[in-house]
Amino acid sequence: MPKKTPDHGFILDRHDRAILRIVQRDNKIPQRSIAEQVNLSAAAVQRRIAALEAAGIIAANVAIVDPNAVSATITAIVEVHLKDERAATVDGAKALFRETAEVQQCFYVTGGISFILIIIAADMRSYEGLTRRLFAENELVESFRTLVALDRVKTDTAIVVP
């Protein structure tokens, strides 16, 4: 499903910002409860949430699954160095990383590294196979370095809404 481009002309007021802070913590909280917390009617909260979704400010409503509960025991942070930074090379890498389910997050970055990836894998054998496909056998990739997470200390997905 393609991401909706946010409407940058949408003006967030204090009520919208308060609603965003609440639904980022728990998007299943009843709208009447949100309404009480932000001093609006439930109908007004419903309209605002619908407008935030339509504007692309609320990009998705998802469930965050505990990786351990589904035996995804390896969390790897991977630095990827591309062979070059030409548009075709970067775009090809972005497309590959975007379509790979194990790549949970992908950042195109500056500072001598092309990409930082957060990858979840069931075990080291599956991670090794993934690294062969994504990096070792990929002519776009110059090199990569893996850091294996020992503990997922904080994996908050919420954006700080001022």
Salt bridges, closest charged atoms under 4 A:
ASP13 OD1 - ARG48 NH1 2.87
ASP16 OD1 - ARG48 NH1 2.87
GLU79 OE2 - ARG145 NH2 2.93
ASP84 OD1 - ARG86 NE 3.20
GLU128 OE2 - ARG132 NH2 2.98
